[in-house]
Amino acid sequence: VFDALTSKRPYKDAFSFEKSIEILKSESGKSFDPRIIDCLMRNLDGFYELYKQFHLEEL
């Protein structure tokens, strides 16, 4: 889901890293297992480093 949110598609623009995290957090306990979102939040710096590798042209 993170990749889908942060990637441009023919039918939508990409969400920013920050907006994507906001969306995931807002859906914790609803669409997503809160344990997964907690893991994401504990490792947010690493996720941001990966994000930068794949989205250099957008930064």
N, C-alpha and C positions, 0 to 999 in steps of 0.2 A: 504494500500500500504506500509506503514511504516513497518508493521509486515512482509509482504512478502519480503521486501528488507533486513531486519535484521535477517531473519530466513534462516537456511540452508535447502535446498531442495535436493531431489535426483539428480536433474539436474543442481544445482548451489550451490556455497558456499554463506554464508551469507556476506552481505556488513557490514562494520563497521558502528557504529552510525554516525560518522562524514561523511562518504561517502554517507550514506542514506540521511542525511540532505542536503548535497550538491546536490544530485539528485533531491530531492523534490523542493529545491529552484530553480534549473535550469528549472524545468517544471512549475513553478508558472506562471499563465497566459496562459499556453499552455494546459497541461494535467490537471492542478489543478487550482481551483479557488484561486486567490491571497489572498482573505480574509482568507481562511483556512490556507494557508501557513503563513500568518502574525500572525494568532492565534497560530500556532505551534511555531513560533519563539519567541513570547512573553512568551510562557510557556515552553521553551526549557529545563530549569532545571528540571521541573516536568516530562517531557518526558524522560529525561535521568535517573531519579530515577526509573521510571517504566521499562525502558530498562534494567537497572542493575538487577532488580528483576527477570527478565525472561532470562537473559543471563549471569548469574554469572560464569558459567563454561568457558565462552569465554573471560572474562576480565582478 
